[in-house]
Amino acid sequence: MVGKKEWKVTDIPDLSGRVAIVTGGNTGLGYITVRELARNGARVYMLSRTESRALAAIEKIKTELGSELNPEIEYINFNLSSLKSAKKSAEEYMQREQRLDILVNNAGIMATPYELGPDGIEMQACNGTGHFALTVSLLSILKDTAAMPGSHVRIVNITSGGYMFANFTKPDFTSLEGLNQKTFGTWGRYGLSKLTNILLTNELQKRFAAAGITNIYCLAVHPGAVNTELSRGLLESWPFLAPLRRIGRMMTMNPDRGALTQLYAATSPEVEEKDLKATLLFPIAQVEGKASIAKDKDGKLGRDFWRLCEELMRQKA
């Protein structure tokens, strides 16, 4: 909108007393999200797969912020491709904490060649199934936090405008075979996975509403084209693109700017003021209308995805 002031990182309110989880927090958008939440007083748990990289990232953030802030950042192991790992991560978190105010499901896999993960789930599809397993395993503490006086809980699921590729795939989440469709191609599978991030957002919000919980806000965020490690999947699928990386960096946002929309979703009081429930945000912090496939008006896709993930968790987690 012309004349509207763009939301910026200095608009983040004081987060003292609040506790947050950020998945994939050791690099890229996750790193910036962890840093800025901690800068503003939140205790932040960085959930990442590789402990050495996570601990190095935590030390780097502490150096950036300075000892006077004394940022509280802790590490929990989390493997997006393993349902058992996701459930274990949630259990470990709940052993340490009594509340969870902000959950940012940021970790992601993009454009990788066809491969099945340890649970027999196509790797890109783990964008949806891994975060489902983590989020559902944290529901009790999220609800407990929402019941505390003055609390407003945020669940932020990072999606992509690439969810539109799912329009070409005829999504079917009634079976693992539907989720793992090899015939859809790299971008089709990516689109499906990013669609499931939005469907999870929709379904969570519906279930909270049905339970009479009005102060948990679920949002899906497309951060935009950002220069992060996520692009490594492109080079795995199409190595010949390597010479174009410099051009790609010139045409994309840096992570500091790319993280603004998810930081807005996680922290801005406007989320409550504007009642941004089950909302899709595009950069920078703008409400975007959902395509029909993501609106899922009859709720079938969302329910099918939820039921499939529940069954996979019973089998694998």
VOGU-3710 file (C-alpha; in Angstrom, 3 decimals, decimal comma):
1> mvgkkewkvt> 0,000/0,000/0,000  1,398/3,420/-1,000  2,522/5,422/2,007  2,296/2,540/4,440  5,304/2,267/6,704  7,139/-1,027/6,238  7,439/-3,191/9,344  11,016/-3,490/10,541  13,013/-5,479/13,050  13,045/-2,578/15,516
11> dipdlsgrva> 9,252/-2,925/15,763  9,612/-6,205/17,658  8,197/-5,649/21,164  9,810/-6,666/24,445  9,597/-10,458/24,661  10,879/-10,888/28,220  9,332/-13,913/29,900  8,347/-15,535/26,629  9,826/-18,784/25,330  10,256/-19,690/21,671
21> ivtggntglg> 11,245/-22,589/19,436  12,777/-22,062/15,996  13,481/-25,083/13,827  16,429/-24,931/11,449  17,772/-22,082/13,529  21,468/-22,522/12,872  21,522/-20,831/9,471  19,666/-18,493/7,129  16,219/-17,245/8,103  16,167/-19,422/11,204
31> yitvrelarn> 19,420/-17,934/12,445  18,127/-14,377/12,075  14,849/-15,349/13,744  16,634/-16,877/16,738  18,915/-13,861/17,028  16,154/-11,259/16,933  13,848/-13,115/19,320  16,751/-13,442/21,760  17,769/-9,807/21,240  14,329/-8,765/22,448
41> garvymlsrt> 14,331/-10,864/25,584  12,836/-14,243/24,639  14,437/-17,490/25,734  14,919/-19,336/22,465  15,415/-23,013/21,682  17,262/-23,685/18,450  16,086/-27,008/17,030  18,557/-28,270/14,438  19,931/-31,565/13,161  23,683/-31,060/13,582
51> esralaaiek> 24,760/-30,219/17,123  28,167/-28,797/16,198  26,667/-26,338/13,719  23,921/-25,326/16,145  26,310/-24,698/19,032  28,599/-22,689/16,762  25,620/-20,619/15,608  24,533/-19,999/19,195  27,996/-18,770/20,123  28,048/-16,523/17,061
61> iktelgseln> 24,692/-14,992/18,018  25,871/-14,396/21,570  28,945/-12,644/20,211  26,825/-10,507/17,889  24,424/-9,495/20,645  27,091/-8,887/23,254  27,432/-10,019/26,844  25,369/-7,115/28,170  22,217/-8,643/26,705  23,020/-12,093/28,091
71> peieyinfnl> 20,811/-13,834/25,488  19,219/-17,141/26,477  19,570/-19,649/23,641  19,567/-23,416/24,018  19,884/-26,329/21,619  17,700/-29,398/21,103  18,401/-31,959/18,404  15,739/-32,095/15,691  15,761/-34,008/12,415  12,980/-32,837/10,103
81> sslksakksa> 12,996/-36,127/8,197  12,378/-38,305/11,273  8,990/-38,439/13,007  10,605/-40,106/16,008  13,137/-37,286/16,249  10,389/-34,646/16,064  8,412/-36,288/18,857  11,542/-36,717/20,980  12,460/-33,058/20,461  9,052/-31,993/21,743
91> eeymqreqrl> 9,318/-34,291/24,755  12,760/-32,951/25,636  11,506/-29,389/25,357  8,579/-30,082/27,684  10,920/-31,611/30,230  12,807/-28,305/30,331  10,020/-25,727/30,066  6,567/-24,956/31,421  5,437/-22,713/28,572  5,805/-22,158/24,820
101> dilvnnagim> 4,730/-18,799/23,443  6,206/-18,874/19,944  6,760/-21,835/17,620  8,429/-21,032/14,299  8,496/-24,063/12,005  11,264/-22,721/9,788  13,391/-25,717/8,731  12,996/-26,748/5,127  14,126/-28,860/2,181  13,802/-27,534/-1,380
111> atpyelgpdg> 14,174/-28,949/-4,873  16,145/-32,035/-3,905  16,254/-35,135/-6,139  13,740/-37,863/-5,349  14,756/-39,671/-2,169  12,935/-41,377/0,678  13,872/-40,452/4,236  14,267/-42,844/7,186  10,494/-43,177/7,623  9,866/-43,924/3,948
121> iemqacngtg> 8,613/-40,374/3,386  9,827/-38,411/0,366  12,387/-35,909/1,645  10,619/-32,739/0,536  7,340/-34,029/1,980  9,087/-33,967/5,356  8,613/-30,187/5,258  5,049/-30,995/6,231  5,221/-34,289/8,116  8,190/-33,356/10,311
131> hfaltvslls> 6,628/-30,112/11,444  3,276/-31,808/11,957  4,924/-34,306/14,296  6,716/-31,587/16,252  3,711/-29,273/16,512  1,175/-31,924/17,482  3,583/-33,278/20,088  3,760/-29,751/21,574  0,014/-29,096/21,584  -0,403/-29,679/25,305
141> ilkdtaampg> 2,158/-27,057/26,318  0,897/-24,626/23,667  -2,618/-24,930/25,071  -1,368/-24,645/28,655  0,465/-21,448/27,734  -2,641/-20,042/26,052  -4,545/-20,644/29,313  -2,111/-18,435/31,256  -3,393/-14,902/31,960  -2,423/-12,396/29,292
151> shvrivnits> -0,904/-14,967/26,953  -1,056/-14,916/23,165  0,543/-17,887/21,448  1,888/-17,912/17,892  2,478/-20,855/15,576  4,290/-19,751/12,421  4,676/-22,211/9,553  7,102/-21,218/6,803  5,647/-22,023/3,411  6,422/-20,670/-0,059
161> ggymfanftk> 4,636/-19,106/-2,977  5,789/-22,320/-4,626  2,759/-24,030/-3,076  1,053/-23,032/-6,325  2,990/-25,813/-8,083  0,644/-28,189/-6,264  -2,086/-27,076/-8,652  -0,459/-29,312/-11,255  -0,264/-32,403/-9,041  -3,840/-33,330/-8,049
171> pdftslegln> -2,949/-33,609/-4,343  -3,935/-36,822/-2,611  -3,067/-37,125/1,062  -5,071/-40,245/1,760  -1,996/-42,458/1,543  1,766/-42,345/1,793  1,915/-43,167/-1,906  0,028/-39,945/-2,640  2,452/-37,952/-0,522  5,489/-39,573/-2,158
181> qktfgtwgry> 4,472/-39,136/-5,807  7,643/-39,420/-7,860  5,853/-38,598/-11,104  5,156/-35,020/-9,997  8,777/-33,949/-10,504  10,989/-31,892/-8,210  8,909/-28,711/-8,173  5,634/-30,561/-7,979  6,791/-32,377/-4,858  8,093/-29,119/-3,399
191> glskltnill> 4,746/-27,450/-4,095  2,925/-30,286/-2,356  5,135/-29,954/0,706  4,613/-26,197/0,903  0,873/-26,676/0,456  0,869/-28,982/3,473  2,438/-26,196/5,560  -0,604/-24,044/4,765  -3,056/-26,915/5,273  -1,546/-27,573/8,698
201> tnelqkrfaa> -1,976/-23,889/9,542  -5,635/-24,000/8,481  -6,396/-27,220/10,319  -4,697/-26,162/13,546  -6,678/-22,920/13,622  -9,945/-24,784/13,024  -9,212/-27,210/15,840  -8,308/-24,467/18,277  -11,527/-22,643/17,398  -13,568/-25,809/17,898
211> agitniycla> -11,965/-26,193/21,335  -12,839/-22,604/22,241  -9,193/-21,483/22,269  -9,156/-17,963/20,871  -5,644/-16,740/21,685  -3,500/-19,112/19,616  -2,723/-17,531/16,270  -1,582/-19,774/13,418  0,015/-18,123/10,398  1,702/-19,315/7,220
221> vhpgavntel> 4,562/-17,208/5,872  6,164/-17,000/2,440  9,459/-15,205/3,147  10,152/-14,416/-0,503  13,218/-15,229/-2,570  16,079/-15,232/-0,085  19,738/-16,127/-0,447  20,089/-19,033/2,000  21,454/-22,574/2,136  18,022/-23,802/1,024
231> srglleswpf> 19,217/-23,342/-2,556  21,665/-26,230/-2,200  18,880/-28,589/-3,257  18,755/-26,834/-6,611  22,387/-27,678/-7,237  21,832/-31,298/-6,213  19,070/-31,574/-8,805  20,638/-29,387/-11,485  24,443/-29,057/-10,977  24,771/-27,093/-14,216
241> laplrrigrm> 23,143/-24,110/-12,443  26,228/-23,570/-10,258  27,695/-20,797/-12,464  24,466/-18,806/-11,998  24,718/-18,651/-8,188  26,244/-15,157/-8,213  23,379/-13,840/-10,344  20,927/-15,578/-8,012  22,432/-13,852/-4,989  22,026/-10,473/-6,697
251> mtmnpdrgal> 18,325/-11,140/-7,329  17,375/-12,351/-3,843  16,981/-10,790/-0,423  19,555/-11,260/2,281  18,416/-13,312/5,314  18,069/-10,241/7,562  15,395/-8,863/5,291  13,972/-12,236/4,373  13,264/-13,056/8,034  11,163/-9,941/8,611
261> tqlyaatspe> 7,827/-11,497/7,668  8,168/-14,485/9,979  9,394/-12,231/12,782  6,313/-10,082/12,247  4,096/-13,160/12,419  5,842/-14,364/15,575  5,908/-11,084/17,495  3,847/-8,179/16,195  0,847/-7,049/18,286  -0,901/-6,396/14,957
271> veekdlkatl> -1,498/-10,133/14,653  -3,968/-9,913/17,539  -5,230/-6,445/16,622  -6,084/-7,544/13,065  -7,099/-11,075/14,139  -4,745/-12,679/11,618  -5,774/-16,275/12,173  -4,949/-18,906/9,529  -3,535/-16,022/7,501  -0,991/-16,273/4,693
281> lfpiaqvegk> 1,651/-13,543/4,728  3,945/-12,492/1,904  6,897/-10,097/2,228  7,103/-7,779/3,878  4,396/-8,593/6,449  1,542/-8,343/3,939  -1,650/-10,407/3,990  -1,920/-12,449/0,789  -5,055/-14,081/-0,538  -4,810/-17,851/-0,762
291> asiakdkdgk> -5,343/-19,711/-3,999  -8,312/-22,053/-4,018  -6,164/-25,122/-3,382  -4,844/-23,553/-0,159  -8,207/-22,231/0,982  -9,378/-25,863/0,979  -12,938/-24,682/1,552  -14,421/-28,072/2,367  -11,390/-28,927/4,511  -10,857/-32,299/2,865
301> lgrdfwrlce> -7,190/-31,856/1,982  -6,365/-30,611/5,467  -8,238/-33,439/7,183  -6,679/-36,049/4,906  -3,182/-34,692/5,565  -3,813/-34,622/9,334  -5,123/-38,211/9,380  -2,223/-39,468/7,261  0,329/-37,805/9,553  -1,364/-39,251/12,627
311> elmrqka> -1,188/-42,726/11,106  2,466/-42,255/10,136  3,254/-41,174/13,685  1,545/-44,281/15,084  3,699/-46,414/12,796  7,021/-44,549/12,892  7,261/-42,359/16,015
//
